[in-house]
Structures are given as structure tokens and as C-alpha cells.
Amino acid sequence: MVKSKRARINISRVFLLAIFFLIQSGCKELYGQSSPDQKEILLNNPAIRIQATEAVNMMYNFDFDESHKRFIWIKNDYPNHPMGYFLLGLSEWWKIIPDVNNNSYDQNFLAYMDTTIGMAKAMGDKKSENVEKVFFLAAAWAFKARLNSERENYTKASFSGRKALEYLQESRKYIDWSPEFSFGEGLYNYYREWIPENYKYLKPVMIFFPKGDKKTGVKLLEKNVKESFYTKTEAQYWLMKIYDEEGDYKNSLRLADYLHTTFPNNPYFHRYYTKLEFIAGNLQKTETLSRDLLHRIDGKWPGYEATSGRYASFFLGYIYQFRDGDLNLARYHYENCLRFAESNDAEETGYFLWAQAYLARMDDKLGDKESALSRYEIIKEKSERKSELWKEAKKYIKENKPSKSFLFF
């Protein structure tokens, strides 16, 4: 039996979290050891911090051309250090994030991460060099694990995850030499408890790992936002999603607003902010943000693609249907939502299914039962069994599908 795309996505993301969780568990051992000379660590060099942060902020704002130039400068200024190659790889990763199904950046991303690994392995034996050596080896292998998990290359993901953990375990001999490491421990504490809560079948596996604490995890990530340099935006990105997961929409919206305001050209932050404004019931703001999303997709802005289009079109359809009562305009946007979903194989997502449902209800009221039945057949096929929409579709089909007639001679 072939797994549905929804099932495959769930497996992929659970596997990614499991690998990520395994990697983060190694971070808990970084504390309380001897410290190298901070001045010798390139990551702690104030001039490099300023130079790298400017470039990283450009990257988060999807100004990849300019950030690429800055990362090349770092690579050329420090030709024997893995930092430049890692940042170039991170840039490719953020090109992937708006649509993880797009594999056009995979080759460059993996090449940069492999080069990072090679450069890090070649670093010397001084304590400061070893700290950065294991840091970049762990990070590069971890990112490879994340991508291979998304691509369902589970053997490669497992291998990469084990390598990342190996180097993080090697880091145990060093002190918590940077507040950046509170990011890893924060994620460990939160997801150590989140995974078994949301995926019951993983409970037996999780008992082999030290207990975490979701509240502690959130506090550590909040601390990371205040004190860290390189991982601040990543911590805000994860906190935004965690607050959303926990139903704390006020804080999630606060962070989304900040991230979108700070990086207005980042399509992922733009899309997430729009979603949270919709959840909050701020329909005027949602309308403005959604129209801007569609405008940028039409203008082929970097990273603005079908996923953002699916979100924006659904929100506009809902607004015009329920706020304005304009069913023609609502239908237009719902149909756009379906087209965007079909264009990137997202026909099992919530916005696609709810757009079909609203259109089916409109069709039924107009007396077009044939079209309504066709839509409900799609909903029944694509939605999760026993879900609200699945039950609605099953009921409608049962009550309205013509019975087969037979001729007897």
C-alpha cells in the first residue's frame, strides 16, 4: 500500500525532529569544562561578528546577491577557516525554506556543507581551533541531516545525524564558550517533551533520553534572543513557531511582526505573519498582507512562490466571502488557492481542502450538485479519515450521489 503524501510528510518531519533532537542532546554536555582563549576564536572576534551579522541579516532579508558577496569576502579573508563556506551553505538553506519541496538548491547547499566539513577537519590542534572545528563539523552534519530527512533519504539522514552527534560529544571537553549554545539546549528541552506528546508511538524511544522541560526550553530560547549574536534570528524563528504551537498567538504574532518588519522581503516571515494576523481576526491587515504576497509572486520576488500564494488566496477568499459577502470574488480567490496547491503538489493541505469545501457549499446552494459532488469526492480522497471535512464529504456524497440503475431483460 502506497503511503499518502500527508503520511510521508509526517514521517519525514518526525524523522527530522528525531535527528535534530538527537543532535541537540549532545549539546547538554558542553557545560562546565575548561575554556580556550576567547580572543583566538574567530566566532567571537568583534570585527568578524559585525561583518558576518550584516551579511546574515541581508540573507534573512533574501538579498542573496549582496549577502553572497559578503560571505565570499569572509571566505577569502579567512581561506583556511570553514566559516565562509558554512555561511554560503546557510544562504542556500534559506532559499529552500519557503518551499521545502523545491530541490533546485540542494546541490549547492550540500557542496558548501561538504566543503565546510573538509575545511573544519583540516583545522589544527590548538584548543581554540578544536572548539570551532567541532562546532562547524556538528553544524554542517546537522544541516545535512535536516535536508536528507526532508528528501526522505533516511539512511543518509541517519548517518549525518550520527556524525553531528559524534562531534558534539567531542565538544564536551570545552566550556559553554558562547551564549549561542543556549539555543541548542532550549530546543532540546522543548522538543524532548513535544515529540512524545504529538507522536505517541515515539514514547518508547524517548525514554532513553534525559527528560526535558518545555517551559525551560522556551526560557532558554528567550534568553538566547536577548544574549546571542549569530543565532538570535534563528531563536526568534523557532520561538514564533513554538508560541504558535502552544496557542500563545499574542507572543507568536509579536515575533512574527518583528521578523517581518525587520526582514520585510523574507517570504517565510511574510507568510507566517499573514497567517497569524488571520488567526487573530485582523482581516484588514490580513487583506493588505495577502495582496502584497500575491503582488510579489506575480513580480517573481525571490522566494515568493506557490505556498505563499495558496495562503494568500485562501485568506482573501475567506475575507470576501464572510466579511464582504462577495461570493464571486471569494470564488475567484478560492479557485486561485486550488491552482497554487496543485502547482506544487499540496492538495492534502488544509487551505486546499477548506477552499474546496467552501466552493462545494457554494455550488450546492446554486443547485450545481454535480460540481459539489466532484469537490466532495476530492475532499474525501485527500483529507484525513474521520476529520471534520472527511465526515462532511462522506455525508454529502451518501445523500446526493445518484444510485446506480440496472436494466433487467
N, C-alpha and C positions, 0 to 999 in steps of 0.2 A: 504494500500500500504506500503510495507516494504521500509524503508529508505536505500539508498546505504551506503556502508561503508564510502565513502567520506563525505556524508552528516552527518553521525553520528560523524565522527571525527571533522568536523567543529563545530557542535553543542557542542561537548564536550569541545573543546578548547575555544569557545566563552564563555561557561558557566564558565570554569576555569578562564578566564580573568576577567569575571564579578565578580566572587567571590573574586579573587585576588585584583581587583580594589576596591571593597567594603571594603576589609580589609585595603588596603593602605590608603583609605580616612580617616580612623581613625587616621593614623599617623600624619596627618596635625595638629592635636590638641595637639601634645606633647610639643609644644614650649612655653617658657615664664613663667614657673611655678617655684616653689621653688625646690631647689636642695638638695638631700640627700648627706651624706658624701661619696665622691668618693672612699675613701680608703676601705669602707665596702663592696663595690660591687665587687663580685668575677670576673665578666666580665672585670673589669678594673684593676685587680691585674696583675702587670707586669710579675710575675713568671708564673702565670696561662696562660697569653697570649702567652708567649714563648712556654710553654709546649703544649697548645692547638693548636697553629698555626703550629708547627712541625707536629703534628698528622693530622691536617686538610689538610696540604699540601701533606702528604702521601696518604690521602684519595682521593684527587683530582688526584693524580698520579696512582690511582687504586691499591695501595699497601694496600689492605684492611686488610690483616693479621696483618701487623705492626701497622697500624693506630688503629685497633681494640684493640690491646694490650695497646696502649697509652690512648685510651678513657676509657678502663677498669681501668687503673691507676687513671685517674681523678675521675671516679665514686667511686673507693674505697677510695681515699684520701678525698673526699667530699661526704660521703654516704647520707647525708641529703639534697643534692643540686641536682637540675634537669639537670645541665649542661652535666654530663657524659652520661645520658640516651638520651638527645637530640642529642648529637654528634653521638652516636651509631645509632640513628634513621636516622640522616642525611647521615650517611655512607650507610645505606640501600637504601636511596633515590637515591644516585648516582649510585648504582648498577642498578636501574630501568631506569635511564635517557637514556642510549644508545638504549634501546628498550622498550618504554613505554607499549607495548603490553604484555611484559613478567611480569606475576603476581606472579612469584615464590618467590619474596622478599616481597610481600605485608604483609604477616602475621607478619614477624619480624619487618618491618617498623612500622606497626600500634601498635604492642605491645610496642615498645620503645616510641612512641609518647604518648600512653595512660599512660605509666609509668611516662613520663615527666610531663604530666598533673597532675597525682596523687601526685608526689613529689612537684610540684610547689604549688598546693593547700595547702599542708601541711606546707608551709613556714610560718614564724612568721609574726608579725605585725610591725616590725621596718621598717622605711621608705626605707632603702636600700634593705631590703628583699622584700618589696612590689614592688619596681621597677623591680627587677629580676623576681619576681613572675608573674607579668602581662606580662613581656617580654616573658618568656618561655611559658606561657599559650597561648598567642596570636600566637606565632610562631608554637607551636605544633598543635593547632587547624587549623592554616592556611595550614600547610603541609597536614593534614588530608583532608582538603577541596580540595586541589590540586589533591591528589591521587583519592579520590572518584569521582571527576569530570572526570578524565581520564578513570575511570572504569564505567562511566555513572550512578553512584549511586547518582543521583541528589538530592534526599531527604537528604541523609547523607551529601553531599557536602554543601547543604544549611544550615543545622544545624551547621556543623563545621565552616562554614564561619561566621554565626551569632555569634557563641561563640568567634571566633577570634576577631571580631569587638567589642564585649562586653568588652573584656579585654583591647583592645587598647583604647577604650573610657575611661576605668578606668585609663589608663595611663596619662590622660590629667592633672592630678594634679602634674605631675613631669616635670622637665625641660628636654630639649634636652641634656641629660647627656652623650651622646656619639655620635661621628660622624657617627656611624653605621646607625642612623636613617635617614640620608640624602639619603640612599639607597631606603627606602620606599617612601619618598616624591618624589624622582626622578622618580621612576616607576609610581607613581600616576600621576604626571604631564604629562608624556609621554603618558601613556595608556588611560588617561581620554579623550584625543583627538583622539588617534589612533583607539579606539574601534568604535566610531560612524562613522569615516571616512571609515572603512573597513567593517562594518556591519550596513548598513543603517537602518535596522529595529530596531536597539537598540537606535537610536537617541531619540525617545520619553522618554525612560527610563533615558538616561544620563542627561537630562535637570534638573533632581532633584539633581545632584551632582555639587559641585563647579567647576568652569572652571579650566582646567589645561593649560599647555603650553609645547608643545613638546620640544622646544629649552631649556626652563628652566629645564625640566626633564633630558635632555641629559647633561646639565651643572652640575646638582646636582650629577648625576651618575659619571661624570668625577671627580668631587670634592671628591666623595666617594672613588674612586680609589686611589686618592692621600693621603687621610687622614685616611681612615678607617683601621681597623685591621682584624676583623673577616669576614666582608662582601666584602672585596676588590675583591676577585676572582669571587664572585657571580656578583658583579657590572660589572666586565670585561666581564663576560659571557653574561650578558644581553646587554651591550653596543655593543658587537660584533654582536649580532642578530639585534639590533636596527639600527646600521650603515648599515648592510646588507639590512634591510627592507627599509631604506631610499635611497638606491642606492649609499651610500658612501662606495664603495668597498675598497678604499685605506685604510681608518681607520679600517674597519672591518677586512681586511686582516692583517693589522698591529697587531691588538689584537689577531687574530687567530694564527699568527706566534708566538707571545709572549706566549700565553697559551699552544700551542703545544710544544714549546721549553722548557717552564718551567715544564710542566707536559706531557712528551713525551709518557707516557703509558696510557693517558686518551683517550679512543676510540672516545668519542664525540668530543673533541677538535681536534683530529687527522682527523676525518671525515670532520668536518666543515672547517678546514684549507685546506684540499684537494679540497673541493668544491669551495672555494674562489680562490685558485690558478687556477682551471679550468676556472672559470668565467673570471679571469684576463688574460687568454690566455697563462699562463705559463705551456705549455704542458710537457716539460721535467720534471719540478718539480712535476706536477700532476702525471706523469707516475711513478716516484720514490715513491711518497707517496701512490699511489694506489696499487702498487706492495707490499709495506710494509703492507698495510691494509690486503690484501689477505693472505700474509705470516702469519700474526698474527692470522687471523681467522683459517687458517689451523693448527696453533700451539696452538689453543684454549686459547689464551691470555684472561684474564678477560675482559669482556665487548665487545670484538670484535665478532660481530655476523652478521646476515643476512643483516641488514640495511647497515652496513659499506660495506659488500660485494656487495650489489646492487649498491651503489655509485661507488665503485672502478671498478667494472666490466663494468659499463656503460662508465666511463671515458676512460678506456683502449680501449673499443670497438670503441669509437669515435676517439681516437688518432690514432689507427691503420687503421681506415677507411679513415679519412680525411688528416692526416699528412703523413702516410706511404703508403696508397693505398693498404694495405694488407687486402683484403676482407675476406680471410679465418680466419685470426687471429681476425679480427673485429667480424666476426660471432660467433666465439668461445666465446668471452667475452660478446657479447650481449646475447647469449643463457645462459651464466652464470648469467647475470643480471636477466633474467626471472626466473631462478631457485631460486635464492636468494629471489626474490619478492614473488614467490609462496610459499616458505617455511615459510614466516611469514605474510601471508595474506596481501600483499602490492601490489596487482595487479591493483590498481587505482592510483598509484603514477606516477609522471612524468617520472622518469627514466625507469620504466617498459613500459609505453606507447610509449615513444620515441624509446626504444630498439626494440619494436615490429614494429614500423613504419620503422626504418632503415632496419630491416630484411625483411619486406614486400616489400620495394622498391628493395632490392637486389633480392628477389625471382622473382619479376615481370621482372626485367632485364634479369634474367636467363630463363625466359619463364615458370616458375613454378607458373602459375596463381592460381592454387588450393591452394598452401601454402600461397600465398599472400592474397587471399580472406579470408582464415581462420584467418590470423593475423588481417586483417582489420575488420573482424566481432568482434574479441575480442576488438579491439580499439574502435569501435563504441559502444559496450556494456559498456565498463569500463570508457571511457572518459566523460568529462562534455559536455553536449549538446551544440552545436554551437561553441565549441572550435575549434582551428585550426586543430587538429588531427581528431576530430569528423567529420568535414566537408570533410577532405581528405578521410577518410574511407568511408563515405556515397557516395561520388562521385565515388570512385573506385568500390565499390560494385554495384552501379547502372549501371556502364559502362561495368562491366566484369562478373557479376553473370549470369549464364545461365538461360534463361527463361524457365519456366515450359512448357512442351509439353503435349498435351492431345490427346488421341486416340478417334476417333468417329467411331461408328459402325452403 
